[in-house]
C-alpha cells in the first residue's frame, strides 16, 4: 500500500485522504486530486484477494502537463513504461504500469482551454 500511495502522490500529485480496514480484512486508502476532486481508492488484501487480479480494470487515465517529465518521475517511483510517449492529433500520450502492474495512461493536450487533472507531486 505504501509503495502505491507514494507512486500516486509523489508521481501524480494526488493527496492522501481517509483510509480504513474492510470487514474482510483488507485495507483501503483514498487519494484525491486537489484540482478536479476526483478520488482514487486503493485496496490491499493480505493473502489471497477475493477477486481475480485485473478483474474489470483496463487502465487509469490522467491528463498531465508534460508526459515526458511525468513518465520519468513515475519510472523513478517504480513505474514501468509499457507504450513509450507518442503523438496523436493534439495529444501526446504514454502508457506506464504502476508498481503493482495496473496500467496508467498519461496524456497532455496541446489545447489550452482545459487544465490538467494531475500536476505531479510537489
N, C-alpha and C positions, 0 to 999 in steps of 0.2 A: 504494500500500500504506500509506504513512504517513498519508494522509487517512482511510482506513478504520480503521486502528488507533486514531487519535485519536477518531473518532466512537464506537467501541465502548468504549474505555477511559474517556475523559472523560465520555461521554454515558450509559453504562450500567454503569460500574464494573468492567468485565472487566479482568483483569490479563494483561500480556504474558507469554507462555510461550516454549517453544522455537520456533525458526524454521530455515529452510534453503532449499536450492535443489533443484529436481527435475531429474532426468536430462534432461527435455525443455527445460530452461532456465527454467522458471517458478520463482517464489518462493512459499513458504508461511510462514504465521505462525499460531501457536496463541494463542488468547485464552481465559482461563479465568475462570469465575465463582467468586469466592472463597468464596461461601456454598454453592452447590449442587455445585460441582466440575464443572459442565458445561463442555465445551470447544467453542469455535467455531474452525474452521480457515479462515483467509482464504487465497485463492490469487490470484496475479497472474501473468499470462502476457504477456510483451512481444510486440509484433506481433500476429499472428492467434492467438487462443486455439484450442486443439484441441477446442472444443465450441461449440454454439450458445448465445448469450447467453440466460440464464434457463432453460436446459435443466433440467428436473426439480426446480426450486425454485419453490415457491409463495410462501412467506414465512417469516421467523423470528419467533418469539413470545417476549416477555419479560414476566414479571409484575413490576410496579414498585410503589413506594409511592404515587406521585402521578402520574397520567397527564398532567395539565396541565403540571406543572413539568417532567416528562421531555420532553414534546413541545417545550416552549420551549427547553430545553437542547439537544436534538438539532437543532432548527432553527438554532441559533447555530453548530452544528458542520457545517452543510451538508445537513442533512436537509430533506425536503420533505413537508409534510402531504398525504396522499392522501385520507384519510377523517377529518374532524375528530372530536374526542372526543365520545362519546355513551354513554348508559347503557343497559344491557341486563340485566335481572334484578338480581343482586347484584354485577354488574361494571360498570366504566367502561372503555371501550376507545377506541383511536385507531389509525390506520394511517399510517405515515410511511415514506418511502423513504430509504435511506442515500445517501451521496454518489454511489454507483455505480448507484443505481436499484433495489437489492434492497428489497423491501417488508419492513417490520418492524411486527409487531403489538405494541402496548403495552396491557397491561391491569392494572387494580388490582381487587382483590376487597374487598368490604366485610366478608366473613367473616374473622375474626381468627385462625383456627386455623392458617393456613398462611402463613409468611413469604414476602416477595417473592423472586424468583430473582435480581434485579439491583437494586441500590440507587443506582446512579448514581455518576459519578466523584467522588472525594473527595480 
